[in-house]
Amino acid sequence: MLRGSKIGLRARHEDDVPILQAELHDDVVNASRAEGGPWRPITHGSKDAPFVVDDKEQKHVSFSVVELDGGTLIGSANLWGIDNHNRFAHIGLGLLPPARGKGYGTDAVAVLCHYGFVVRGLHRLQIETLSDNAAMLRSAERNGFVREGVLRSSAWVMGEFLDEVLLGLLVKDWKPDSEG
Ligand SMILES: CC(C)(COP(=O)(O)OP(=O)(O)OC[C@H]1O[C@@H](n2cnc3c(N)ncnc32)[C@H](O)[C@@H]1OP(=O)(O)O)[C@@H](O)C(=O)NCCC(=O)NCCS
């Protein structure tokens, strides 16, 4: 397990999947905002369910987020689109509703940076998030990510086009204990 100050990132357990699906994917608004595609209902127990991990997929690493104190499951975190030539990857993160707003997201981004930069030797990490997602923007910026641009009307979400913000962090600018 990778440890931050409040959360840990561990492998996905089989019994995490239905909880993550019920709390994150089955919430149509949350999933439409976070998943970057059209929401559709997915049968629980399906091998194609969104939080089922394919360990053979080299471009994607999935973690479950747990509270360090007690080990309760609080969300899902991943590095996706891992590009070992250009040495960059994207960060994805979703916390269960009761776990939001407690500093866990900021800590999870810090641990994902440690994994990306130290364990994987990446050079750049990036995050794309909706421009009104204050908690995600702040979680990224507190870890040193900078806003590199606005992708205007790039996301079709529940009946309207929304802007996304692209944030990036280079390993040379990364301060492991950054509090931005
Ligand atoms: C986005 C998310 C991962 C952030 O994690 P979090 O644990 O809620 O965020 P934190 O508690 O670490 O807060 C980070 C900062 O945002 C602020 N913040 C938290 N929730 C906020 C809200 N609803 N509105 C405005 N600011 C908020 C905090 O005050 C904190 O700011 P500070 O560091 O200046 O004090 C989490 O809220 C989440 O999973 N949301 C739903 C899914 C999602 O949006 N995923 C991202 C898709 S790209």
The ligand as a MOL file (V3000), in Angstrom:
LIG
                    3D

  0  0  0     0  0            999 V3000
M  V30 BEGIN CTAB
M  V30 COUNTS 48 50 0 0 0
M  V30 BEGIN ATOM
M  V30 1 C -12.8050 16.2030 -6.3870 0
M  V30 2 C -12.4850 15.4080 -5.1130 0
M  V30 3 C -11.5950 14.2170 -5.4480 0
M  V30 4 C -11.7160 16.3600 -4.1630 0
M  V30 5 O -11.4380 15.6830 -2.9670 0
M  V30 6 P -11.9130 16.2670 -1.5520 0
M  V30 7 O -11.4080 15.3500 -0.5240 0
M  V30 8 O -13.3640 16.5320 -1.5920 0
M  V30 9 O -11.1170 17.6490 -1.4950 0
M  V30 10 P -10.3350 18.2340 -0.2300 0
M  V30 11 O -11.1610 18.0270 1.0110 0
M  V30 12 O -8.9350 17.7070 -0.2340 0
M  V30 13 O -10.3740 19.7860 -0.5580 0
M  V30 14 C -9.4630 20.3910 -1.4420 0
M  V30 15 C -9.7240 21.8860 -1.4170 0
M  V30 16 O -10.9690 22.1520 -2.0700 0
M  V30 17 C -11.8430 22.8280 -1.1950 0
M  V30 18 N -13.1610 22.2590 -1.3790 0
M  V30 19 C -13.5730 21.0150 -1.0340 0
M  V30 20 N -14.8450 20.8260 -1.4160 0
M  V30 21 C -15.2410 21.9700 -1.9930 0
M  V30 22 C -16.4560 22.4040 -2.5700 0
M  V30 23 N -17.5100 21.5950 -2.6420 0
M  V30 24 N -16.5160 23.6560 -3.0760 0
M  V30 25 C -15.4470 24.4840 -3.0090 0
M  V30 26 N -14.2400 24.1160 -2.4740 0
M  V30 27 C -14.1640 22.8860 -1.9660 0
M  V30 28 C -11.3180 22.5720 0.2000 0
M  V30 29 O -11.6710 23.6130 1.0940 0
M  V30 30 C -9.8460 22.5130 -0.0390 0
M  V30 31 O -9.3230 23.8180 -0.1700 0
M  V30 32 P -8.1310 24.3230 0.7520 0
M  V30 33 O -7.0160 23.3510 0.4860 0
M  V30 34 O -7.8610 25.6840 0.2810 0
M  V30 35 O -8.6230 24.2220 2.1610 0
M  V30 36 C -13.7990 14.9210 -4.4210 0
M  V30 37 O -14.5420 16.0160 -3.9780 0
M  V30 38 C -14.6460 14.0450 -5.3240 0
M  V30 39 O -14.4200 12.8620 -5.4250 0
M  V30 40 N -15.6780 14.6420 -5.9970 0
M  V30 41 C -16.5620 13.9180 -6.8760 0
M  V30 42 C -15.8740 13.2690 -8.0740 0
M  V30 43 C -15.0100 14.2330 -8.8620 0
M  V30 44 O -15.3640 15.3870 -9.0780 0
M  V30 45 N -13.8490 13.7380 -9.2830 0
M  V30 46 C -12.8990 14.4940 -10.0770 0
M  V30 47 C -13.1760 14.3130 -11.5070 0
M  V30 48 S -11.9020 15.0810 -12.4910 0
M  V30 END ATOM
M  V30 BEGIN BOND
M  V30 1 1 1 2
M  V30 2 1 2 3
M  V30 3 1 2 4
M  V30 4 1 2 36
M  V30 5 1 4 5
M  V30 6 1 5 6
M  V30 7 2 6 7
M  V30 8 1 6 8
M  V30 9 1 6 9
M  V30 10 1 9 10
M  V30 11 2 10 11
M  V30 12 1 10 12
M  V30 13 1 10 13
M  V30 14 1 13 14
M  V30 15 1 14 15
M  V30 16 1 15 16
M  V30 17 1 15 30
M  V30 18 1 16 17
M  V30 19 1 17 18
M  V30 20 1 17 28
M  V30 21 1 18 19
M  V30 22 1 18 27
M  V30 23 2 19 20
M  V30 24 1 20 21
M  V30 25 1 21 22
M  V30 26 2 21 27
M  V30 27 1 22 23
M  V30 28 2 22 24
M  V30 29 1 24 25
M  V30 30 2 25 26
M  V30 31 1 26 27
M  V30 32 1 28 29
M  V30 33 1 28 30
M  V30 34 1 30 31
M  V30 35 1 31 32
M  V30 36 2 32 33
M  V30 37 1 32 34
M  V30 38 1 32 35
M  V30 39 1 36 37
M  V30 40 1 36 38
M  V30 41 2 38 39
M  V30 42 1 38 40
M  V30 43 1 40 41
M  V30 44 1 41 42
M  V30 45 1 42 43
M  V30 46 2 43 44
M  V30 47 1 43 45
M  V30 48 1 45 46
M  V30 49 1 46 47
M  V30 50 1 47 48
M  V30 END BOND
M  V30 END CTAB
M  END
